[in-house]
Amino acid sequence: MKEIIIIGAGISGLTTAYFLKKPYEILEAKPYAGGLCASFYEDGFVFDCSGHFMHVKNKEIKNTIEKLTRGLLKIERNAAIYAKNKFIPYPFQANLYYLDYKTKKECVDGALRRKDVQISSSMPFLTWSEAMFGSGITKHFMKPYNQKLWDYDLNKMTAEWTGDFVPKPDAKSIVKTAYLKNKKIYGYNSIFYYPKLNGCRALIDGLTKNIKVNLNSKTQKIDVKNKIVLCSYGKVYKYNRIVSTQALPELLNQITNLPSNVKSAAKNLLSNSVRCVNIGVKSEKGIPKKLKDKHWIYFPESQFPFYRAGIYSNVNAANAPKGSYSFYVEFSSLNENYKNVENLLDDFKKLGFIRKKDKIAAVNIIDMPYAYVIFDDKRKKSLQIIKEFLKECGIFSIGRYGAWEYSFIEKNMIDAKALADILNKE
């Protein structure tokens, strides 16, 4: 009998195993480990599952990542917003200087005329945005960009997800940046790290070096009464504890005899889907000048179906062969807002991101059915009901999708280590 079954060999599952001192088995549904931290190699290009960059401030976690990846690049973020046919430095709300007069005036007027209300993250997102930044910034960036990102009614979403993810300059700073170029650096990701070789998968390779993973082992059924996990091919595992890192709805679907209140709560777990298109381009002239120093770009305007694009080869030149450059491009909703790859390439050529004579050397498409958890007024209460039930069953659901939250690699690793420490003491 194995004491602990870990479901999912992504960053959270592997980190739990890395710090565990008790017997365990890892079950991974896919034929490879890594989850969304996997990388794919094609014709000399390194493609990740979009921009999986590492924002690390915890010294122990940073040292662990550096050891496992065999070296990290430290990078100062250069991100921009593409709107009105030009680049505006990120974040929008701290760089009004670059806007045209009319847009700038709307943003300044909106910031100065904000209602004097108690700002809370439990507010509907648009109400929160107008209270935090004003009507102009909400109109020109916060609303259109986030509508594309979340593909959900922003009036029904709360602002709980914003946390460290949305820079929040005060009104005085916002207005000041309309007349003077901003010199202050905002955001949790102003400095980030990336493996020197092999993309994001370098971290996964480091973790799996001494960890055995049962691949192609999808969990089919979990009998919490008899503490049995039924896996693909009829394999049965007995357990004392389960650490699940798969998407929370998937876990709940696998548990037999789920109580009615938990079933009802599970129906309130909402998320969007994202398609990532990775593109490798060969060019004797190298990357177009306008993109030469940029790491990623936000697209709030509706004429572009994608909400964000990044340049892998600008983050690390080793991600593309010599004489080449590479992108990732993200779309929300797999079935509604997606244009085919040919149309995407046409858009990039019109933007001047790809020269007409440059050669498309590789295209890689990754679908993420659970991409961003939707934060609405039902999420918190539903999670409380679900977590209480899972705790009674000896099941720990962690990670971005296991905890059903908006998080990043560092937090996932911190939470996984903390859980491993608890399990080691039991």
N, C-alpha and C positions, 0 to 999 in steps of 0.2 A: 504493500500500500504506500503510495506517495502522499506525503502530508499536504503538499500544495500543488494545485494545478493552475498554471498561468495560461490564460487564453489570449493569444495575440502576441506576435514577435515584432511589434513595433518598438518605438523608443521607450515607452513606459514598461512594457512587458520585459524587454531585455534588461533594462536598468534594474527592475525589481530582482530579476534572476542574478544579475551581477553582484548585488549587495546581499543576497540571501545566503544564509549559512545552514539552511535546512534542505532536505530532499525536495525536488520539484520536477515537474514535467511542463514543457512549453508546447502548446498546441497552436499551430499557425495554419490558417485555411489556405493561404496562397503557396505557390511553389518556391517562394523566396521570402527571406526575412526582411524587415525594415518598415513595412507599412508605408506611410507617406514620407518616411525618411529614406526610402530606397532611391537609388540612382540607376539610370539606364545608359548604356554605352552603345553608340551607333556611329559607324564611319568616323571614328576619332572624336566625336562630340560626347560630352558628358551632360546628360539631361536629368534634372531632379523632378520631383512632383511639384513644380512651380518654385517659387522663391523660398526655399527652406534654409534661411540664414540663421545664425546662432547669436542670440542676444543674451550674453551671459555676464552676470555681476557677482554671483556666488563663487568665491575662490575655490572651494572644494570641487564644485561641479565643473568649473572651468579647467582646473588641473586634470580632472578625470577625462574630460573631452579631449584635451590636448594630448594626453597620454594615449588614448585609444585611437585618435586619428593620426598620430605621429606628426603633428604639427598643424598649427592654424595660422591663417592670414588675419591680421587685424585691419579692419577697413572702416574708414570714415564715410558714412552714408552720403550719397549724392542722389537724392530723389527729387522728382519734379511732377508738376501737374501740367498736362497738355490741354489748353483751353484757348479758344479764340485764336487759333492758328499760331500759338507760341507757347514756350515753356515758362512756367511760373515755379519758383523754388517751393519745395515742401517745407512746412505745412502752409496751405492756402491762407489760413486765418492769421498768419504771422508774416505774410509777404504781399500785402495789398499794393505796395509800391509798383509792382509790375503790371497792374491792371490798367485798362483804359479808364478814362475820366468818369464815364457814366457808371460803370460797374464799381469802380472804387468809391464813388460818392454813395451809391446804394449800400455798400458794405460799411462805410464809416457811419452814415446816418443810422443804419440798423443797430450798430454797436452802441451808439450814443443814446438811442431811444429804447433800449431794452427795458422791459417791465421789471420793476423791483419786486422780485418774487424769491421765495426760498427754493434754491435749485437742489433737486434730488435726482439720483440715478433711477428712481422708480417712476419718474415722469415718462410719458410717451417721448420717443426719441426726438421728434420734430419740435415738440414743446420745449424739451431740454435744450436743443440746439439754438432755438431762438432766444431762450433765456440766457444761455451761455455766450453766444457769439452775435446774436442779432439776426434780423430778418434777411439782410443782404447776403451775408456769408452762408446762411442756411439755403437761400434761394440759388446761389451761384455755385456752391460746392457741396455742402453737407447733404442736401436733399437729393440732387441728381446722382451724385456718386454713390451714396449709400443705397439708393433705390436700385441701382445696377448691381451693386455688390450683394445685397441681401435678397433681392427679388421678392420682397414681402411688403405688406402695407406698413409704412413707417409710423403711421398713427397708432398701430397696434403693438409696435415694438417699444420696449422700455430702453432707457439709456444705460442699463446695468453693464452692458458689454464694454462700454467706452473705457472705463478704468484708466490704465496706462497707455491704451492704444490711441487715444485722441489727444493731441497736445492742447492745452487749455490756457493760452495767454489771457491776461486780464484786459478789460476794455481799454485802459490807457495804452497798453502795449500794442493792441490791435490798431488803434487810431494812429499811433506813432509810426507804425510800419507803412502807413499809406503815404508818408511824406519823406521818410528816410529808409534806406535799405536796412533790413534787419540783420543784425550780427549775432543774435542769440541763437543757440542751438536748442531745438525742442525735440522731445520724443524719446521713448525708451530704447529705440533702435538707432540712435545717432552714431553709435559705434557698434559694429557687429563683427562676427568671426565666421570664417569659412575654411574647410579643410584645404590644405595645400595640394592634395592629390585625390582623385577618384570621387569628387563631389560629396554630397551629403552621406552617401553610402559608406564613406571612410569610417564614420562613427559606428555604423551598423557592423561593418567588417571587424572593427576593433572589439565590439561587444560579443560577437558570435565566435570569436577565435577560441574561447574556452567555454562556450555555452552550446549545448546540444539542443537543436530545435527540431521538433517533429513537424515537417512541412506537409502540405496537402492534407492537413488534419483539421477539418472544419468541425466545430462543435455542432452536433445535431440536437441533442436533448440533455437537459440537466434535471436530475431527480434530486431535489433538495431534501426530501424525506429520508432517502436511503444513501444520500451523498454519493451519487454516481454521475459521471459524465459519459455520455455516449457520443463517440466521435465517428467521422466518416470511416467507411469500410467496416463498420460494426465494432470498432475497438472500444473497449470499456475501461474507464479509469475510476478508481475510488479516490475520494479526497477527504481531507480534513478542512481545508480552506481553499477558496477559489479567488484568484486575482484576475479579474476580467478587464481587458483593455479594448475590447471590441466596442462598437457603437452600442450605447445603452439599449435602444429598441431591439437590436439583434439579441442581446443577452436575455431580455425579458421574453422574447418570442421562444427562446429555447427552454425556459423553465416550465416544467409541468405543473398543472394545478395552481396557476397563478391566482391569487385572491382577486376578487372583483374590484376592490378599491385600487389595487395596483394596476390592473388592466385599464381602468378608467384613467388613471394618472399617466400611463404609458401613451395613451392617445394624444396627450398634450405635449409630447416631445416633438418639436418641429425643427427642421433644418432645411437648408437649401443644398443644391447640387452644383458642382463646378466642373467644367471641362478645361483642362490645361493643354494647350497646343505648344509643343516644343519645336523650334525651327532652327536648323543649322544652315548657314549661308557661306558659300565660298566667294571670295572676292580678292583680286590682286591689289585693290586699293585699300583693303581693310574696311573697318566699320565706317559708315558715314560720319562726317565731322560733327554733326549736330547731336550724335549719340555717344561720342567718344568717351566722355567721363561719367555717364549716367548709369546708375545701378537699377532703378526701376521708375516707372512713370504711371501716374493715375490719369484716367480718362473719364471725366464727369459728363461729357456731352453725349447726347442721345444718338448722334449719327454714327458713333462707334459702338458696336455690340459688346466689345470687351471693356472691362473696367480697369484692368491693370496689365502692364507688360513689363518684363524685366530683361536685362541683358546679362546672361550667364558669363559671357566671355569678358565683360567688364569687371565682374566680381572676381573672377580668376581666369587669367589667360589660358590656363591649362585645360579649361572646359571646352576649348575648340582647337582644332588643328591649326597649324600655321597657315596664314592667308585666309582665315575664316572668322566668323563671329556667330553668336547664337542668342536666341530669345526664348522666353516663355511668355505666353499670352493666356489670360484667364477670362472665362465667360461664366456667368451664373445661369443656372437652369439648363439642363442638358437638352430639353425638348423644345424650348420656346425661343430663347434669345441667341441661339447659336447659328452663325453663318458658316458655310463650309470653308475648307482651308483655302481654296482658290480665291474666294472673296476676301478672306483675311489677308492673303498675300497681296491682292490688289490694293487693299486699304493701306498696307504698310508701304507699298511702292508710291502711292499718292502722297503719303506723309513724308516720303523721303527717307524712311527707315531702312528700306532695301532699294538699292539701285536697280534699274530695269535690266541692266546687263549682268548683274550678279546672279550666281547660280544657286538654286535651292538644292542643298546637298542631302538634307535629312529632315523628315517630319515625324514627330512622335506625339501621339495623343493619349492623354491619361484622364480617365473619368473618375471623379470623386463623388459618389452618391451622398455621402455625409461630408460636407465641407465646412459650413458655418452653422453653428447652433443658433436657432432663433430665440431671442430673449423677449418673451411677452409676459403679461401679468399672470399667466398660469404656470410658468416654468418653475418658479421657486417652490411653490406649494406642492406641485407634482413631484419634484425631486425629493422633497422631504419625506413624502409617503413612500416613494420607491426605495430610498436609502435606508429607512427604518426596516423595511421588509428584508432587504438584502443583508443588512447587519445581522438580523435574526437567523439568517440562513448561512452565515459565515462566508459571505461573498463580498469582496471589495472591488468596486468598479471604479477604475482610475484612468487618467489620461484625458486628453482633449475630448474624446467622444465617450469614454467610459464615465467620466465625471459630468459629461454633457455641459461643457463650458467653452469659453474662448481663451485658449492658452497657447503657450509656445514651448520650445524644447527645454529650456532651463527649468520652467515650472514643472513640466512633466517629469523630469529627472529628479528634482527635489522631492516631489510628492512620492515618486516610486521608491526612492531611498528611505524616506520617512516610513513608508509602509513596510519595507523590508526590515527596518530596525524594530518595528513593533512585532512583526511575525517572528523575528529571531529571538525575542524575549518570551514568547508564549511557551 
